[in-house]
Amino acid sequence: MRNLWIFVSRYNAFFLFIIFFLIGIYLTVKNNSYQRSVTLNSSNEVVGNAYERLNIFKRYLNLGMVNDSLAAENAKLKGQLLAITTVDTAKDVKIVDTLTDQQYTYLAAKVVKNSITLRNNIMTINKGSVDGIKSGMAVIAPQRGVVGFIRDVSEHLATIQSLLHKDTRISVTLKKNHALGSLVWGDGNFDIKKVFIKEVPNHIKMYVGDSVVTSGFGSFPAGIFVGKIIKPNVATNDNFLSGEVNLVTDFSTLQYVYVIKDKKADEQKALESLVKPNE
């Protein structure tokens, strides 16, 4: 306390100057309309700028919540669109509620861990068994493109066996002529933007720019765009052709994915399990 009094007494002239200066400003502003309006306008501008910066900071803090809600909404809209586009247009069918008989639904999930530099890449999402996630479900990217399959599931998390994995094979077809093939990654080329379409019958001709889409065989709905052929008609030793595909999915920037729930998957597996392998 003694040191405080010594400090005040030593610099009392400075403190008195500050006090009288503030009193002078107060009296000037109070008794002069022009100075009062200038001060009010300046203070309003300062306060307005401060509030604007505060709102920008608050919006930044809420970006995660906004992204989650947008991803969920997009998943719902994708499901509705898929229900409409997969209707058999060859028949005259009156649809009252397309969601009632919808086979596929989408669940948005956030990627919490992702690897792209390994031979066998795995990613982790923030949805699990409590959200209805099951092993084997297909996963696609937010805009378009395939991601992989659900591998292991816990209560609140799940792992995805990425397309960038040596054991991942996805049934695809050439959009132009509907020729079937298998989509695989690696095989000497570990570029995360390039994969191979294999096991294409050798009488089929592929061309640069041909679109590759999912065939509908397996967990993926038919017609999901995968990428385009950049190197066609590569001969193999098994009487099939292979082609190099430029992927539309950018695995290096994935923040959200959509897990596809197939309402008929369990029924199909149960039925197919009745067939004995050697019959």
Phi, psi and chi 1 to 4 in degrees:
 res  aa     phi    psi   chi1   chi2   chi3   chi4
   1 MET       -  -40.3 -169.1   68.1 -179.7      -
   2 ARG   -61.5  -42.1 -179.9  171.1  174.1  -86.9
   3 ASN   -63.2  -34.9  -68.0  -27.2      -      -
   4 LEU   -64.2  -44.3  177.6   62.5      -      -
   5 TRP   -64.8  -38.0  -78.2  112.2      -      -
   6 ILE   -62.4  -42.6  -66.8  174.0      -      -
   7 PHE   -63.0  -43.7  175.9   78.1      -      -
   8 VAL   -66.3  -43.2  172.0      -      -      -
   9 SER   -67.1  -32.6   61.9      -      -      -
  10 ARG   -70.9  -36.1 -179.9  174.7  -63.5  178.4
  11 TYR  -112.7   30.7  -63.6   99.1      -      -
  12 ASN   -64.7  -31.3   57.2    7.9      -      -
  13 ALA   -65.1  -39.8      -      -      -      -
  14 PHE   -66.0  -43.8  173.1   75.0      -      -
  15 PHE   -66.4  -38.3  -71.0  119.1      -      -
  16 LEU   -64.0  -37.7  -73.4  173.8      -      -
  17 PHE   -61.8  -45.6  168.6   75.4      -      -
  18 ILE   -62.3  -43.3  -66.4  -62.6      -      -
  19 ILE   -63.1  -49.2  -68.2  171.0      -      -
  20 PHE   -66.8  -32.6  -73.1  126.0      -      -
  21 PHE   -64.3  -44.0  179.3   73.6      -      -
  22 LEU   -66.6  -39.6  -66.1  174.7      -      -
  23 ILE   -63.2  -39.2  -67.9  173.4      -      -
  24 GLY   -64.3  -43.2      -      -      -      -
  25 ILE   -62.5  -42.5  -69.2  177.1      -      -
  26 TYR   -61.0  -47.3  170.4   74.6      -      -
  27 LEU   -66.4  -37.6  -67.5  175.2      -      -
  28 THR   -63.4  -46.5  -59.0      -      -      -
  29 VAL   -67.2  -38.4  170.8      -      -      -
  30 LYS   -69.6  -36.0 -177.7  178.8  179.6 -178.9
  31 ASN  -101.9    1.7  -63.3  -46.6      -      -
  32 ASN  -129.8  120.3  -64.8  -84.6      -      -
  33 SER   -65.9  -38.8   58.4      -      -      -
  34 TYR   -64.4  -50.4  173.9   74.4      -      -
  35 GLN   -61.5  -35.0  -77.0   81.2   -4.0      -
  36 ARG   -66.0  -42.6 -176.4  165.3   58.7 -109.2
  37 SER   -68.3  -40.2   70.8      -      -      -
  38 VAL   -62.2  -43.8  170.2      -      -      -
  39 THR   -64.1  -43.4  -57.3      -      -      -
  40 LEU   -64.0  -42.8  -71.4  175.1      -      -
  41 ASN   -63.8  -41.8  -70.5  -24.6      -      -
  42 SER   -65.8  -42.3  -60.2      -      -      -
  43 SER   -67.0  -37.9   61.5      -      -      -
  44 ASN   -63.2  -39.4  -73.4  -22.3      -      -
  45 GLU   -65.1  -42.6 -176.7  176.6   -4.9      -
  46 VAL   -64.2  -46.2  171.1      -      -      -
  47 VAL   -64.3  -41.0  172.2      -      -      -
  48 GLY   -61.4  -43.8      -      -      -      -
  49 ASN   -63.4  -38.7  -71.8  -27.6      -      -
  50 ALA   -64.1  -43.6      -      -      -      -
  51 TYR   -65.4  -37.7  -85.7  115.3      -      -
  52 GLU   -63.6  -44.2 -177.5  179.5   -0.2      -
  53 ARG   -66.3  -36.2  -67.0 -179.1 -179.8  -84.4
  54 LEU   -65.1  -40.4 -178.9   60.5      -      -
  55 ASN   -66.8  -38.0  -73.4  -28.2      -      -
  56 ILE   -62.1  -41.6  -68.5  173.6      -      -
  57 PHE   -65.5  -40.8 -178.8   67.4      -      -
  58 LYS   -64.7  -41.6  -74.0 -178.6  177.0  179.3
  59 ARG   -62.7  -37.3  -71.5 -161.9  -62.0  -89.7
  60 TYR   -63.5  -41.2  175.6   77.1      -      -
  61 LEU   -66.0  -27.3  -66.9  179.1      -      -
  62 ASN   -92.6    3.9  -69.5  -31.3      -      -
  63 LEU   -60.8  -38.9  -80.7  178.8      -      -
  64 GLY   -60.6  -45.1      -      -      -      -
  65 MET   -64.8  -40.3 -173.4 -178.4  -57.7      -
  66 VAL   -64.3  -43.8  171.7      -      -      -
  67 ASN   -61.9  -41.0  -74.5  -22.0      -      -
  68 ASP   -61.5  -44.1  -70.8  -16.7      -      -
  69 SER   -68.1  -38.3   63.3      -      -      -
  70 LEU   -66.3  -40.0  -72.1  174.7      -      -
  71 ALA   -63.7  -41.2      -      -      -      -
  72 ALA   -64.8  -40.5      -      -      -      -
  73 GLU   -66.3  -41.7 -175.9   65.7   21.0      -
  74 ASN   -62.8  -38.2  -76.2  -21.4      -      -
  75 ALA   -62.1  -41.5      -      -      -      -
  76 LYS   -64.3  -43.9 -179.2  179.5  177.7 -178.6
  77 LEU   -66.9  -37.7  -67.1  173.8      -      -
  78 LYS   -62.3  -40.8  -83.8 -179.4  175.5  -72.0
  79 GLY   -62.6  -42.4      -      -      -      -
  80 GLN   -66.0  -40.9  -66.7  175.4   -2.4      -
  81 LEU   -64.6  -41.2  179.4   62.3      -      -
  82 LEU   -63.6  -37.8 -174.5   63.7      -      -
  83 ALA   -63.7  -34.0      -      -      -      -
  84 ILE   -76.1  -44.4  -65.7  171.7      -      -
  85 THR   -76.0  -16.8   55.9      -      -      -
  86 THR   -96.0    7.5   53.1      -      -      -
  87 VAL   -70.6  141.0  172.4      -      -      -
  88 ASP   -74.5  103.1 -173.0   -3.6      -      -
  89 THR   -77.0   -7.5   54.9      -      -      -
  90 ALA   -75.3  -14.1      -      -      -      -
  91 LYS  -111.5  149.8  -61.0  179.2 -179.1  178.7
  92 ASP   -87.3   91.8 -174.9   10.5      -      -
  93 VAL  -117.3  131.6 -179.9      -      -      -
  94 LYS   -94.6  119.5 -178.5  179.2 -179.2 -179.1
  95 ILE  -104.4  123.1  -60.9  173.7      -      -
  96 VAL   -90.0  -48.8  178.5      -      -      -
  97 ASP  -136.7  104.3 -178.2    5.4      -      -
  98 THR   -70.0  -19.6   56.8      -      -      -
  99 LEU   -78.0  -22.0  -64.4 -179.4      -      -
 100 THR   -64.3  -45.3  -57.5      -      -      -
 101 ASP  -102.5   22.1  -63.4  -37.4      -      -
 102 GLN   -70.8  125.5 -176.5  176.5  -20.5      -
 103 GLN   -80.4  -37.9 -179.4  176.8   -7.6      -
 104 TYR  -113.5  140.2  -60.0  101.0      -      -
 105 THR  -131.3  155.6   56.2      -      -      -
 106 TYR  -109.9  142.3  -69.9   86.8      -      -
 107 LEU  -124.9  119.8  174.9   65.5      -      -
 108 ALA   -76.1  139.2      -      -      -      -
 109 ALA  -141.3  147.9      -      -      -      -
 110 LYS   -94.9  136.1 -173.2  173.7 -176.8  178.9
 111 VAL   -80.4  119.9  176.5      -      -      -
 112 VAL  -102.9  -14.8  -63.6      -      -      -
 113 LYS  -155.6  140.0 -176.2  179.0  179.9 -178.5
 114 ASN  -149.4  138.8 -174.5   17.6      -      -
 115 SER  -124.6  142.3   67.1      -      -      -
 116 ILE  -135.1   -1.2   58.3  173.0      -      -
 117 THR  -104.9   -0.9   59.5      -      -      -
 118 LEU   -95.3  170.5  -54.5  176.1      -      -
 119 ARG   -73.1  -36.7  177.5   63.5 -178.6   92.4
 120 ASN  -121.4  100.1  -61.4  -46.6      -      -
 121 ASN   -95.5  136.6  -66.6  -74.6      -      -
 122 ILE  -127.0  143.6  -58.1  -69.3      -      -
 123 MET  -125.9  158.4   61.1 -178.0   67.9      -
 124 THR  -119.7  138.0  -54.1      -      -      -
 125 ILE  -121.0  163.3   56.6  174.2      -      -
 126 ASN   -93.8   30.1   66.6  -18.7      -      -
 127 LYS  -127.4  146.8  -68.7  -66.7 -167.4  -62.4
 128 GLY  -142.0 -153.0      -      -      -      -
 129 SER   -64.3  -30.2   58.3      -      -      -
 130 VAL   -66.8  -19.3  -64.5      -      -      -
 131 ASP   -97.0    4.7  -54.5  -68.4      -      -
 132 GLY    89.0   11.8      -      -      -      -
 133 ILE   -75.8  135.7  -58.6  -65.0      -      -
 134 LYS  -133.0  154.0  -63.9 -180.0 -178.4  178.6
 135 SER   -61.1  139.1  177.1      -      -      -
 136 GLY    95.8  -10.8      -      -      -      -
 137 MET   -65.8  145.2  -74.3 -177.8  170.1      -
 138 ALA   -80.1  151.3      -      -      -      -
 139 VAL  -131.9  133.3 -174.8      -      -      -
 140 ILE  -124.2  167.6   63.3  172.8      -      -
 141 ALA   -83.3  160.3      -      -      -      -
 142 PRO   -58.2  -48.2  -24.9   33.7      -      -
 143 GLN   -79.9  -62.4  -79.2   71.6   35.1      -
 144 ARG  -168.9  162.3   51.4 -176.3 -179.1  170.4
 145 GLY   109.3  152.4      -      -      -      -
 146 VAL   -91.1  153.0  -63.7      -      -      -
 147 VAL  -117.4  -46.5  172.9      -      -      -
 148 GLY   158.5 -152.9      -      -      -      -
 149 PHE  -127.5  146.8  -62.4   96.2      -      -
 150 ILE   -63.6  132.7  -63.8  -66.3      -      -
 151 ARG  -106.8  -74.3  180.0  168.5  173.9  166.2
 152 ASP  -114.3  145.4  -59.7  -51.9      -      -
 153 VAL  -130.3  130.8 -177.4      -      -      -
 154 SER  -111.3 -169.7   65.0      -      -      -
 155 GLU   -64.8  -41.7 -168.9  174.1    1.5      -
 156 HIS  -122.1   -0.3  -60.2  -70.0      -      -
 157 LEU  -136.5  162.3  -62.1  168.8      -      -
 158 ALA  -151.2  151.6      -      -      -      -
 159 THR  -106.1  150.2   57.7      -      -      -
 160 ILE  -116.6  126.7  -60.1  170.4      -      -
 161 GLN   -79.4  104.7 -179.3  175.7  -58.2      -
 162 SER   -64.2  158.5  168.0      -      -      -
 163 LEU   -58.4  -27.6  173.9   59.9      -      -
 164 LEU   -82.5   60.8  -50.0 -179.7      -      -
 165 HIS  -147.2  138.6 -169.5  -69.7      -      -
 166 LYS   -65.2  -22.3   69.9  178.7 -179.5   64.6
 167 ASP   -97.1    0.3  -65.1  -32.3      -      -
 168 THR   -86.4  126.3  -58.2      -      -      -
 169 ARG  -134.5  131.4  -59.7 -179.1   76.3   87.9
 170 ILE  -124.7  131.6  -63.6  174.1      -      -
 171 SER   -75.5  123.8  177.6      -      -      -
 172 VAL  -132.1  172.8  -66.5      -      -      -
 173 THR  -144.5  151.4 -177.8      -      -      -
 174 LEU   -76.5  124.7  -63.0  172.5      -      -
 175 LYS   -62.9  -32.7 -171.2  174.7 -178.6 -179.9
 176 LYS   -69.8  -44.7 -178.2 -177.5  -67.1 -176.5
 177 ASN  -123.2    4.9   52.1   27.8      -      -
 178 HIS    63.9   22.8  -52.7  -68.0      -      -
 179 ALA   -73.5  133.7      -      -      -      -
 180 LEU   -82.7  154.0  -72.0  172.5      -      -
 181 GLY  -163.3  176.9      -      -      -      -
 182 SER  -116.8  135.6  -65.3      -      -      -
 183 LEU   -95.0  123.6 -161.1   70.2      -      -
 184 VAL  -136.6  158.3  -63.5      -      -      -
 185 TRP  -121.4  153.3  177.1   74.0      -      -
 186 GLY    97.5 -128.1      -      -      -      -
 187 ASP    56.7   47.3 -162.6   15.6      -      -
 188 GLY    92.9  -14.4      -      -      -      -
 189 ASN  -125.3  111.8  178.7   12.0      -      -
 190 PHE  -109.3   29.9  -59.7  105.2      -      -
 191 ASP   -71.5  127.0 -172.7  -24.5      -      -
 192 ILE   -73.1   -4.7   64.2  171.7      -      -
 193 LYS  -103.5   -2.2  -72.4  -67.5  -68.0  179.4
 194 LYS  -128.2  137.6  -64.4  177.8 -177.7  177.9
 195 VAL  -134.7  179.5  -67.9      -      -      -
 196 PHE  -122.2  140.2  -65.0   96.2      -      -
 197 ILE  -100.1  122.8  177.9  173.3      -      -
 198 LYS  -122.2  170.8  -67.4 -166.5  168.4 -173.7
 199 GLU    62.0   32.4  -59.5  171.2   -1.5      -
 200 VAL   -83.6  130.5  178.0      -      -      -
 201 PRO   -53.1  140.0  -26.3   34.6      -      -
 202 ASN   -72.5   -7.7   57.5   12.6      -      -
 203 HIS   -87.5   -5.0   65.7  -83.4      -      -
 204 ILE   -88.2  136.3  -61.9  -65.3      -      -
 205 LYS  -103.2  125.2  -66.9  -62.4 -178.3 -176.7
 206 MET  -100.9  152.5  -68.7 -179.5  -78.9      -
 207 TYR  -131.9  150.5  -60.7   93.0      -      -
 208 VAL   -59.0  130.0  173.2      -      -      -
 209 GLY    96.1   -7.5      -      -      -      -
 210 ASP   -61.3  136.3  -79.4   -5.9      -      -
 211 SER   -82.8  140.2  -65.6      -      -      -
 212 VAL  -113.4  128.0  179.5      -      -      -
 213 VAL  -131.1  164.1  -62.0      -      -      -
 214 THR   -68.4  146.4   52.6      -      -      -
 215 SER   -85.4  -20.9   66.0      -      -      -
 216 GLY    96.0   -8.1      -      -      -      -
 217 PHE   -88.7  117.9  -61.0  150.3      -      -
 218 GLY   110.8 -155.7      -      -      -      -
 219 SER   -81.7  -19.9  -58.1      -      -      -
 220 PHE   -85.0  136.8  -72.5   95.5      -      -
 221 PRO   -62.8  156.8  -16.9   28.8      -      -
 222 ALA   -71.9  146.9      -      -      -      -
 223 GLY    91.4    4.9      -      -      -      -
 224 ILE   -76.0  123.8  -65.2  176.7      -      -
 225 PHE   -66.8  131.0 -178.1   57.7      -      -
 226 VAL  -106.5  -46.9  172.8      -      -      -
 227 GLY   170.4 -166.8      -      -      -      -
 228 LYS  -128.7  147.2  -68.1 -169.3  174.5 -176.3
 229 ILE   -66.8  130.1  -61.0  -71.5      -      -
 230 ILE  -117.6  -16.0   55.5  175.3      -      -
 231 LYS  -145.4   98.2 -171.9  177.1 -179.7 -178.4
 232 PRO   -92.5  166.2   32.9  -33.1      -      -
 233 ASN    55.2   49.5  -55.1  -42.1      -      -
 234 VAL   -88.5  118.8  178.3      -      -      -
 235 ALA   -72.6  144.6      -      -      -      -
 236 THR  -120.7  179.8   61.1      -      -      -
 237 ASN   -90.6    7.2  -64.0  -35.1      -      -
 238 ASP  -120.5   29.3   51.2    4.7      -      -
 239 ASN    63.5   23.3  -63.9  -38.2      -      -
 240 PHE  -123.5  167.1  -71.5   97.7      -      -
 241 LEU  -109.6  158.2  -67.3  176.8      -      -
 242 SER  -131.3  154.5  174.3      -      -      -
 243 GLY  -144.2  148.9      -      -      -      -
 244 GLU   -93.0  135.1 -166.3  169.8  -19.7      -
 245 VAL  -120.0  134.4  179.5      -      -      -
 246 ASN   -88.2  115.7 -170.5   40.1      -      -
 247 LEU   -71.1  144.3  -83.0  177.8      -      -
 248 VAL   -84.9  -25.6   68.3      -      -      -
 249 THR   -76.3  129.8  -55.6      -      -      -
 250 ASP  -102.0   97.7 -173.4   -7.4      -      -
 251 PHE   -68.1  -19.9  -76.7   86.5      -      -
 252 SER   -76.8  -15.1   64.2      -      -      -
 253 THR  -119.0   11.0   60.2      -      -      -
 254 LEU   -67.4  121.4  -82.2 -179.9      -      -
 255 GLN  -114.9  -29.8  -66.3 -177.0  -19.8      -
 256 TYR  -131.2  152.2  -71.5   85.7      -      -
 257 VAL  -138.2  167.2  -65.6      -      -      -
 258 TYR  -118.8  122.8  -67.3  134.0      -      -
 259 VAL   -89.4  130.0 -178.4      -      -      -
 260 ILE   -96.0  120.9  -59.6  177.8      -      -
 261 LYS   -97.7  120.2  -64.7 -178.4  177.4 -178.7
 262 ASP   -99.5  112.2 -176.1   -6.6      -      -
 263 LYS   -64.9  -24.3 -170.9  168.4   66.0  173.5
 264 LYS  -100.5    6.0  -61.9 -179.9 -179.2  179.4
 265 ALA   -63.2  -46.8      -      -      -      -
 266 ASP   -64.2  -40.2  -68.7  -21.2      -      -
 267 GLU   -63.3  -42.0  179.2 -177.4   -8.8      -
 268 GLN   -65.2  -42.9 -178.4  176.7  -13.1      -
 269 LYS   -64.0  -41.6  -72.5  179.5 -178.9  178.4
 270 ALA   -63.7  -40.1      -      -      -      -
 271 LEU   -67.9  -45.2 -178.3   62.8      -      -
 272 GLU   -68.7  -24.8  -68.3  173.2   -9.9      -
 273 SER   -69.9  -16.9   66.5      -      -      -
 274 LEU   -75.8  -18.2  -60.6  176.6      -      -
 275 VAL   -83.1  124.1  179.9      -      -      -
 276 LYS   -82.7  140.8  -63.6 -179.7 -179.0  179.6
 277 PRO   -56.0  -37.2  -22.1   31.2      -      -
 278 ASN  -101.3   15.9  -63.9  -37.3      -      -
 279 GLU   -76.0      -  -78.8 -172.7  -17.4      -
